[in-house]
Amino acid sequence: MRELEFRIVNVFTQDRGPLTGNPLCVFESAASLDSATMQALARQFNLSETTFILPSSNATAHVRIFTPSYEMPFAGHPTLGTAHVCRALGLGGDELKLEMQAGLIPVRAEGDRWTLEANAPTWRECKASRATLAKMLSVTEDDIGADPLWVKAGKEQLVIPLTSERAVRSVRPDATTFAGVLSEDGHSMAYVFAELPQPGRLLSRFFFPVGSAVLEDPATGSATANLGGWMIATGRKLPCHFQISQGEYAARPSTLLLDVDGDGRIFVSGDVVELARGTLRL
């Protein structure tokens, strides 16, 4: 029988509230686990992602990220949450690098606020019509802003600007239409956002399918990085900084910080809180 130590952390917490942000399970030492077991454990915990720490020859740690259904090359809240656990385990300090399928991701901390630097983004046109996107989100075509784009700063996702806070709040995904708008790796996922009256403030929501349903993510660091790519692609004046509210409609209020510097480097930050530790026996 193997004993596996794990921790539960919440990432992108709002005002460091212990039951806010996006939950993550981190297995502290996964060198003895094969891919099938990692996938089964992610399904057992049934969080949006579960991560597994392994040794690395060229980084602080090698990290694998699994949803309950598949492995991901990169995701934001797993990166920050796993970095927090790596520091707690003494594998690194306030600056470290994590090796992922998407490459080496630099991460740094000030206290329990963690920041990752995303990969340089790429983007492409969204070929779905505005009518299709409006039906997919159950909004009007006039609610769709300029330049919906597929953006990839680690994981390709569809970034859709909406014209108002009201439009963001009114989104109700249509699962059938949603399933027909696919990323390069065959996944349907959409990030919608709008600027709020307060300068530098955004409201966002992120949707992804599970089976025949479409679920909402409390806080999506990879999509926040892709929003930075969208800002670059659409010619937004740099540098720029945004505080982003997400998770209200998933009953997990979250705060994410996005910075794009004058050189187009994308940084995503958020506060991490450890909630629990445990031992799992296999």
Contacts in CASP RR format, 6 or more apart in sequence:
PFRMAT RR
TARGET T0000
AUTHOR 0000-0000-0000
METHOD contacts of the structure
MODEL  1
MRELEFRIVNVFTQDRGPLTGNPLCVFESAASLDSATMQALARQFNLSET
TFILPSSNATAHVRIFTPSYEMPFAGHPTLGTAHVCRALGLGGDELKLEM
QAGLIPVRAEGDRWTLEANAPTWRECKASRATLAKMLSVTEDDIGADPLW
VKAGKEQLVIPLTSERAVRSVRPDATTFAGVLSEDGHSMAYVFAELPQPG
RLLSRFFFPVGSAVLEDPATGSATANLGGWMIATGRKLPCHFQISQGEYA
ARPSTLLLDVDGDGRIFVSGDVVELARGTLRL
1 281 0 8 1.000
1 282 0 8 1.000
2 32 0 8 1.000
2 281 0 8 1.000
2 282 0 8 1.000
3 279 0 8 1.000
3 280 0 8 1.000
3 281 0 8 1.000
4 27 0 8 1.000
4 28 0 8 1.000
4 29 0 8 1.000
4 30 0 8 1.000
4 33 0 8 1.000
4 41 0 8 1.000
4 279 0 8 1.000
4 280 0 8 1.000
4 281 0 8 1.000
4 282 0 8 1.000
5 27 0 8 1.000
5 28 0 8 1.000
5 29 0 8 1.000
5 277 0 8 1.000
5 278 0 8 1.000
5 279 0 8 1.000
6 25 0 8 1.000
6 26 0 8 1.000
6 27 0 8 1.000
6 28 0 8 1.000
6 277 0 8 1.000
6 278 0 8 1.000
6 279 0 8 1.000
6 280 0 8 1.000
7 25 0 8 1.000
7 26 0 8 1.000
7 28 0 8 1.000
7 85 0 8 1.000
7 88 0 8 1.000
7 274 0 8 1.000
7 276 0 8 1.000
7 277 0 8 1.000
7 278 0 8 1.000
8 23 0 8 1.000
8 24 0 8 1.000
8 25 0 8 1.000
8 26 0 8 1.000
8 274 0 8 1.000
8 275 0 8 1.000
8 276 0 8 1.000
8 277 0 8 1.000
9 23 0 8 1.000
9 24 0 8 1.000
9 26 0 8 1.000
9 81 0 8 1.000
9 84 0 8 1.000
9 85 0 8 1.000
9 272 0 8 1.000
9 273 0 8 1.000
9 274 0 8 1.000
9 275 0 8 1.000
10 17 0 8 1.000
10 18 0 8 1.000
10 19 0 8 1.000
10 20 0 8 1.000
10 21 0 8 1.000
10 22 0 8 1.000
10 23 0 8 1.000
10 24 0 8 1.000
10 272 0 8 1.000
10 273 0 8 1.000
10 275 0 8 1.000
11 21 0 8 1.000
11 22 0 8 1.000
11 23 0 8 1.000
11 24 0 8 1.000
11 76 0 8 1.000
11 77 0 8 1.000
11 78 0 8 1.000
11 80 0 8 1.000
11 81 0 8 1.000
11 84 0 8 1.000
11 114 0 8 1.000
11 219 0 8 1.000
11 270 0 8 1.000
11 271 0 8 1.000
11 272 0 8 1.000
12 21 0 8 1.000
12 22 0 8 1.000
12 77 0 8 1.000
12 80 0 8 1.000
12 218 0 8 1.000
12 219 0 8 1.000
12 221 0 8 1.000
12 246 0 8 1.000
12 254 0 8 1.000
12 255 0 8 1.000
12 256 0 8 1.000
12 270 0 8 1.000
12 271 0 8 1.000
13 20 0 8 1.000
13 21 0 8 1.000
13 254 0 8 1.000
13 255 0 8 1.000
13 270 0 8 1.000
13 271 0 8 1.000
13 272 0 8 1.000
13 273 0 8 1.000
14 20 0 8 1.000
14 21 0 8 1.000
14 253 0 8 1.000
14 254 0 8 1.000
14 255 0 8 1.000
15 255 0 8 1.000
16 112 0 8 1.000
16 271 0 8 1.000
16 273 0 8 1.000
17 273 0 8 1.000
18 273 0 8 1.000
18 275 0 8 1.000
19 252 0 8 1.000
19 275 0 8 1.000
20 252 0 8 1.000
20 253 0 8 1.000
20 254 0 8 1.000
21 77 0 8 1.000
21 218 0 8 1.000
21 219 0 8 1.000
21 247 0 8 1.000
21 252 0 8 1.000
21 253 0 8 1.000
21 254 0 8 1.000
22 48 0 8 1.000
22 77 0 8 1.000
22 217 0 8 1.000
22 218 0 8 1.000
22 219 0 8 1.000
22 220 0 8 1.000
22 252 0 8 1.000
22 254 0 8 1.000
23 47 0 8 1.000
23 48 0 8 1.000
23 252 0 8 1.000
23 275 0 8 1.000
24 47 0 8 1.000
24 49 0 8 1.000
24 50 0 8 1.000
24 51 0 8 1.000
24 77 0 8 1.000
24 78 0 8 1.000
24 81 0 8 1.000
24 82 0 8 1.000
25 42 0 8 1.000
25 45 0 8 1.000
25 47 0 8 1.000
25 50 0 8 1.000
25 51 0 8 1.000
26 50 0 8 1.000
26 51 0 8 1.000
26 52 0 8 1.000
26 53 0 8 1.000
26 81 0 8 1.000
26 82 0 8 1.000
26 85 0 8 1.000
27 33 0 8 1.000
27 41 0 8 1.000
27 50 0 8 1.000
27 51 0 8 1.000
27 52 0 8 1.000
27 53 0 8 1.000
28 53 0 8 1.000
28 85 0 8 1.000
28 89 0 8 1.000
29 53 0 8 1.000
29 54 0 8 1.000
30 38 0 8 1.000
30 52 0 8 1.000
30 53 0 8 1.000
30 54 0 8 1.000
30 64 0 8 1.000
31 54 0 8 1.000
31 55 0 8 1.000
33 41 0 8 1.000
33 52 0 8 1.000
35 64 0 8 1.000
35 71 0 8 1.000
37 282 0 8 1.000
38 50 0 8 1.000
38 52 0 8 1.000
38 64 0 8 1.000
38 66 0 8 1.000
38 71 0 8 1.000
39 66 0 8 1.000
39 70 0 8 1.000
39 71 0 8 1.000
41 50 0 8 1.000
41 52 0 8 1.000
41 66 0 8 1.000
41 280 0 8 1.000
42 49 0 8 1.000
42 50 0 8 1.000
42 66 0 8 1.000
42 67 0 8 1.000
42 68 0 8 1.000
43 68 0 8 1.000
43 69 0 8 1.000
45 68 0 8 1.000
46 68 0 8 1.000
47 68 0 8 1.000
48 67 0 8 1.000
48 77 0 8 1.000
48 217 0 8 1.000
48 218 0 8 1.000
49 65 0 8 1.000
49 66 0 8 1.000
49 67 0 8 1.000
49 72 0 8 1.000
49 75 0 8 1.000
49 77 0 8 1.000
49 78 0 8 1.000
50 65 0 8 1.000
50 66 0 8 1.000
51 63 0 8 1.000
51 64 0 8 1.000
51 65 0 8 1.000
51 66 0 8 1.000
51 78 0 8 1.000
51 81 0 8 1.000
51 82 0 8 1.000
52 63 0 8 1.000
52 64 0 8 1.000
52 66 0 8 1.000
53 61 0 8 1.000
53 62 0 8 1.000
53 63 0 8 1.000
53 82 0 8 1.000
53 85 0 8 1.000
53 86 0 8 1.000
53 89 0 8 1.000
53 91 0 8 1.000
54 61 0 8 1.000
54 62 0 8 1.000
54 63 0 8 1.000
54 64 0 8 1.000
55 61 0 8 1.000
55 62 0 8 1.000
56 62 0 8 1.000
56 99 0 8 1.000
58 99 0 8 1.000
58 104 0 8 1.000
59 96 0 8 1.000
59 97 0 8 1.000
59 98 0 8 1.000
59 99 0 8 1.000
59 104 0 8 1.000
60 86 0 8 1.000
60 91 0 8 1.000
60 92 0 8 1.000
60 96 0 8 1.000
60 97 0 8 1.000
60 98 0 8 1.000
61 82 0 8 1.000
61 86 0 8 1.000
61 91 0 8 1.000
61 96 0 8 1.000
61 98 0 8 1.000
61 99 0 8 1.000
62 98 0 8 1.000
62 99 0 8 1.000
62 100 0 8 1.000
63 78 0 8 1.000
63 79 0 8 1.000
63 82 0 8 1.000
63 98 0 8 1.000
63 99 0 8 1.000
63 100 0 8 1.000
64 71 0 8 1.000
64 100 0 8 1.000
64 101 0 8 1.000
65 71 0 8 1.000
65 72 0 8 1.000
65 73 0 8 1.000
65 74 0 8 1.000
65 75 0 8 1.000
65 78 0 8 1.000
65 100 0 8 1.000
66 72 0 8 1.000
68 210 0 8 1.000
69 210 0 8 1.000
71 101 0 8 1.000
72 78 0 8 1.000
72 101 0 8 1.000
72 155 0 8 1.000
73 100 0 8 1.000
73 101 0 8 1.000
73 102 0 8 1.000
73 154 0 8 1.000
73 155 0 8 1.000
74 100 0 8 1.000
74 101 0 8 1.000
74 102 0 8 1.000
74 103 0 8 1.000
74 105 0 8 1.000
74 119 0 8 1.000
74 154 0 8 1.000
74 155 0 8 1.000
74 222 0 8 1.000
75 155 0 8 1.000
75 221 0 8 1.000
75 222 0 8 1.000
76 116 0 8 1.000
76 220 0 8 1.000
76 221 0 8 1.000
76 222 0 8 1.000
76 224 0 8 1.000
76 225 0 8 1.000
76 268 0 8 1.000
77 219 0 8 1.000
77 220 0 8 1.000
77 221 0 8 1.000
79 98 0 8 1.000
79 100 0 8 1.000
79 105 0 8 1.000
79 107 0 8 1.000
79 116 0 8 1.000
79 221 0 8 1.000
80 107 0 8 1.000
80 114 0 8 1.000
80 115 0 8 1.000
80 116 0 8 1.000
80 221 0 8 1.000
80 268 0 8 1.000
80 270 0 8 1.000
80 272 0 8 1.000
81 114 0 8 1.000
81 272 0 8 1.000
82 98 0 8 1.000
83 96 0 8 1.000
83 98 0 8 1.000
83 107 0 8 1.000
83 109 0 8 1.000
83 114 0 8 1.000
83 116 0 8 1.000
84 109 0 8 1.000
84 112 0 8 1.000
84 114 0 8 1.000
84 272 0 8 1.000
84 274 0 8 1.000
85 274 0 8 1.000
86 92 0 8 1.000
86 96 0 8 1.000
86 98 0 8 1.000
87 93 0 8 1.000
87 94 0 8 1.000
87 96 0 8 1.000
87 109 0 8 1.000
88 274 0 8 1.000
93 109 0 8 1.000
94 108 0 8 1.000
94 109 0 8 1.000
94 110 0 8 1.000
94 111 0 8 1.000
95 106 0 8 1.000
95 107 0 8 1.000
95 108 0 8 1.000
95 109 0 8 1.000
96 106 0 8 1.000
96 107 0 8 1.000
96 108 0 8 1.000
97 104 0 8 1.000
97 105 0 8 1.000
97 106 0 8 1.000
97 107 0 8 1.000
98 104 0 8 1.000
98 105 0 8 1.000
98 107 0 8 1.000
102 119 0 8 1.000
102 154 0 8 1.000
102 155 0 8 1.000
103 119 0 8 1.000
105 116 0 8 1.000
105 117 0 8 1.000
105 118 0 8 1.000
105 119 0 8 1.000
106 116 0 8 1.000
106 117 0 8 1.000
107 114 0 8 1.000
107 115 0 8 1.000
107 116 0 8 1.000
107 117 0 8 1.000
108 114 0 8 1.000
108 115 0 8 1.000
109 115 0 8 1.000
112 271 0 8 1.000
112 272 0 8 1.000
112 273 0 8 1.000
113 269 0 8 1.000
113 270 0 8 1.000
113 271 0 8 1.000
113 272 0 8 1.000
114 269 0 8 1.000
114 270 0 8 1.000
114 271 0 8 1.000
114 272 0 8 1.000
115 257 0 8 1.000
115 267 0 8 1.000
115 268 0 8 1.000
115 269 0 8 1.000
115 270 0 8 1.000
116 225 0 8 1.000
116 267 0 8 1.000
116 268 0 8 1.000
116 269 0 8 1.000
117 265 0 8 1.000
117 266 0 8 1.000
117 267 0 8 1.000
118 153 0 8 1.000
118 154 0 8 1.000
118 225 0 8 1.000
118 228 0 8 1.000
118 266 0 8 1.000
118 267 0 8 1.000
118 268 0 8 1.000
119 153 0 8 1.000
119 154 0 8 1.000
119 225 0 8 1.000
120 153 0 8 1.000
121 151 0 8 1.000
121 152 0 8 1.000
121 153 0 8 1.000
121 225 0 8 1.000
121 226 0 8 1.000
121 228 0 8 1.000
121 229 0 8 1.000
121 232 0 8 1.000
121 233 0 8 1.000
121 266 0 8 1.000
122 151 0 8 1.000
122 152 0 8 1.000
123 149 0 8 1.000
123 150 0 8 1.000
123 151 0 8 1.000
123 152 0 8 1.000
123 229 0 8 1.000
123 230 0 8 1.000
123 233 0 8 1.000
124 149 0 8 1.000
124 150 0 8 1.000
125 149 0 8 1.000
125 150 0 8 1.000
126 133 0 8 1.000
126 148 0 8 1.000
126 149 0 8 1.000
126 150 0 8 1.000
126 158 0 8 1.000
126 160 0 8 1.000
126 181 0 8 1.000
128 136 0 8 1.000
128 148 0 8 1.000
128 181 0 8 1.000
130 141 0 8 1.000
130 144 0 8 1.000
130 148 0 8 1.000
131 141 0 8 1.000
132 177 0 8 1.000
132 181 0 8 1.000
133 144 0 8 1.000
133 148 0 8 1.000
133 160 0 8 1.000
133 181 0 8 1.000
134 140 0 8 1.000
134 141 0 8 1.000
134 143 0 8 1.000
134 144 0 8 1.000
135 174 0 8 1.000
135 177 0 8 1.000
136 173 0 8 1.000
136 174 0 8 1.000
136 177 0 8 1.000
136 178 0 8 1.000
136 181 0 8 1.000
136 190 0 8 1.000
137 143 0 8 1.000
137 160 0 8 1.000
137 171 0 8 1.000
137 172 0 8 1.000
137 173 0 8 1.000
137 174 0 8 1.000
137 190 0 8 1.000
137 192 0 8 1.000
138 170 0 8 1.000
138 171 0 8 1.000
138 172 0 8 1.000
138 173 0 8 1.000
138 174 0 8 1.000
139 162 0 8 1.000
139 167 0 8 1.000
139 170 0 8 1.000
139 171 0 8 1.000
142 163 0 8 1.000
143 162 0 8 1.000
143 163 0 8 1.000
143 164 0 8 1.000
143 167 0 8 1.000
143 170 0 8 1.000
144 160 0 8 1.000
144 161 0 8 1.000
144 162 0 8 1.000
144 163 0 8 1.000
145 160 0 8 1.000
145 161 0 8 1.000
145 162 0 8 1.000
145 163 0 8 1.000
146 161 0 8 1.000
146 234 0 8 1.000
147 161 0 8 1.000
147 230 0 8 1.000
147 233 0 8 1.000
147 234 0 8 1.000
148 158 0 8 1.000
148 159 0 8 1.000
148 160 0 8 1.000
148 161 0 8 1.000
149 158 0 8 1.000
149 159 0 8 1.000
149 230 0 8 1.000
149 233 0 8 1.000
149 234 0 8 1.000
150 156 0 8 1.000
150 157 0 8 1.000
150 158 0 8 1.000
150 159 0 8 1.000
150 183 0 8 1.000
150 184 0 8 1.000
151 157 0 8 1.000
151 159 0 8 1.000
151 226 0 8 1.000
151 227 0 8 1.000
151 228 0 8 1.000
151 229 0 8 1.000
151 230 0 8 1.000
151 233 0 8 1.000
152 184 0 8 1.000
152 226 0 8 1.000
153 222 0 8 1.000
153 225 0 8 1.000
153 226 0 8 1.000
153 228 0 8 1.000
153 229 0 8 1.000
153 266 0 8 1.000
154 222 0 8 1.000
154 225 0 8 1.000
154 226 0 8 1.000
155 222 0 8 1.000
155 226 0 8 1.000
156 183 0 8 1.000
156 184 0 8 1.000
156 185 0 8 1.000
156 226 0 8 1.000
157 183 0 8 1.000
157 189 0 8 1.000
157 190 0 8 1.000
157 191 0 8 1.000
157 206 0 8 1.000
157 222 0 8 1.000
157 223 0 8 1.000
157 226 0 8 1.000
158 181 0 8 1.000
158 183 0 8 1.000
158 189 0 8 1.000
158 190 0 8 1.000
158 191 0 8 1.000
159 191 0 8 1.000
159 193 0 8 1.000
159 223 0 8 1.000
159 226 0 8 1.000
159 227 0 8 1.000
159 229 0 8 1.000
159 230 0 8 1.000
160 190 0 8 1.000
160 191 0 8 1.000
160 192 0 8 1.000
160 193 0 8 1.000
161 192 0 8 1.000
161 193 0 8 1.000
161 194 0 8 1.000
161 230 0 8 1.000
162 168 0 8 1.000
162 171 0 8 1.000
162 192 0 8 1.000
162 193 0 8 1.000
162 194 0 8 1.000
163 194 0 8 1.000
164 194 0 8 1.000
165 194 0 8 1.000
165 196 0 8 1.000
165 203 0 8 1.000
167 192 0 8 1.000
167 194 0 8 1.000
168 192 0 8 1.000
168 193 0 8 1.000
168 194 0 8 1.000
168 203 0 8 1.000
168 204 0 8 1.000
168 205 0 8 1.000
169 203 0 8 1.000
169 249 0 8 1.000
171 192 0 8 1.000
171 205 0 8 1.000
171 207 0 8 1.000
173 190 0 8 1.000
173 207 0 8 1.000
173 214 0 8 1.000
175 209 0 8 1.000
175 212 0 8 1.000
175 213 0 8 1.000
175 214 0 8 1.000
178 188 0 8 1.000
178 190 0 8 1.000
178 207 0 8 1.000
178 209 0 8 1.000
178 214 0 8 1.000
179 188 0 8 1.000
179 209 0 8 1.000
180 188 0 8 1.000
181 188 0 8 1.000
181 190 0 8 1.000
182 188 0 8 1.000
183 189 0 8 1.000
187 208 0 8 1.000
187 209 0 8 1.000
188 208 0 8 1.000
188 209 0 8 1.000
189 206 0 8 1.000
189 207 0 8 1.000
189 208 0 8 1.000
189 209 0 8 1.000
189 223 0 8 1.000
190 206 0 8 1.000
190 207 0 8 1.000
191 204 0 8 1.000
191 205 0 8 1.000
191 206 0 8 1.000
191 220 0 8 1.000
191 223 0 8 1.000
191 226 0 8 1.000
191 227 0 8 1.000
192 204 0 8 1.000
192 205 0 8 1.000
192 206 0 8 1.000
192 207 0 8 1.000
193 202 0 8 1.000
193 203 0 8 1.000
193 204 0 8 1.000
193 205 0 8 1.000
193 227 0 8 1.000
193 244 0 8 1.000
194 202 0 8 1.000
194 203 0 8 1.000
195 201 0 8 1.000
195 202 0 8 1.000
196 202 0 8 1.000
196 203 0 8 1.000
196 245 0 8 1.000
200 241 0 8 1.000
200 242 0 8 1.000
200 243 0 8 1.000
201 242 0 8 1.000
201 243 0 8 1.000
201 244 0 8 1.000
201 245 0 8 1.000
202 242 0 8 1.000
202 243 0 8 1.000
202 244 0 8 1.000
202 245 0 8 1.000
203 244 0 8 1.000
203 245 0 8 1.000
203 246 0 8 1.000
204 220 0 8 1.000
204 223 0 8 1.000
204 224 0 8 1.000
204 227 0 8 1.000
204 244 0 8 1.000
204 245 0 8 1.000
204 246 0 8 1.000
204 256 0 8 1.000
205 216 0 8 1.000
205 246 0 8 1.000
205 247 0 8 1.000
205 249 0 8 1.000
206 216 0 8 1.000
206 217 0 8 1.000
206 220 0 8 1.000
206 223 0 8 1.000
206 246 0 8 1.000
207 214 0 8 1.000
207 215 0 8 1.000
207 216 0 8 1.000
207 217 0 8 1.000
208 214 0 8 1.000
208 215 0 8 1.000
208 217 0 8 1.000
209 215 0 8 1.000
216 247 0 8 1.000
216 249 0 8 1.000
216 250 0 8 1.000
217 223 0 8 1.000
217 246 0 8 1.000
217 247 0 8 1.000
217 250 0 8 1.000
218 246 0 8 1.000
218 247 0 8 1.000
218 250 0 8 1.000
218 252 0 8 1.000
218 253 0 8 1.000
218 254 0 8 1.000
219 246 0 8 1.000
219 247 0 8 1.000
219 252 0 8 1.000
219 254 0 8 1.000
219 256 0 8 1.000
220 246 0 8 1.000
220 256 0 8 1.000
221 256 0 8 1.000
221 268 0 8 1.000
224 244 0 8 1.000
224 256 0 8 1.000
224 258 0 8 1.000
224 268 0 8 1.000
225 258 0 8 1.000
225 266 0 8 1.000
225 268 0 8 1.000
227 242 0 8 1.000
227 244 0 8 1.000
227 258 0 8 1.000
228 258 0 8 1.000
228 260 0 8 1.000
228 266 0 8 1.000
229 260 0 8 1.000
229 266 0 8 1.000
231 238 0 8 1.000
231 240 0 8 1.000
231 260 0 8 1.000
232 238 0 8 1.000
232 260 0 8 1.000
232 264 0 8 1.000
232 266 0 8 1.000
236 260 0 8 1.000
238 260 0 8 1.000
238 261 0 8 1.000
238 262 0 8 1.000
238 264 0 8 1.000
239 259 0 8 1.000
239 260 0 8 1.000
239 261 0 8 1.000
239 262 0 8 1.000
240 258 0 8 1.000
240 259 0 8 1.000
240 260 0 8 1.000
241 257 0 8 1.000
241 258 0 8 1.000
241 259 0 8 1.000
241 260 0 8 1.000
242 257 0 8 1.000
242 258 0 8 1.000
243 255 0 8 1.000
243 256 0 8 1.000
243 257 0 8 1.000
244 255 0 8 1.000
244 256 0 8 1.000
244 257 0 8 1.000
244 258 0 8 1.000
245 253 0 8 1.000
245 254 0 8 1.000
245 255 0 8 1.000
246 254 0 8 1.000
246 256 0 8 1.000
247 253 0 8 1.000
247 254 0 8 1.000
255 270 0 8 1.000
255 271 0 8 1.000
256 268 0 8 1.000
256 269 0 8 1.000
256 270 0 8 1.000
257 268 0 8 1.000
257 269 0 8 1.000
257 270 0 8 1.000
258 266 0 8 1.000
258 267 0 8 1.000
258 268 0 8 1.000
258 269 0 8 1.000
259 266 0 8 1.000
259 267 0 8 1.000
259 269 0 8 1.000
260 266 0 8 1.000
260 267 0 8 1.000
261 267 0 8 1.000
END
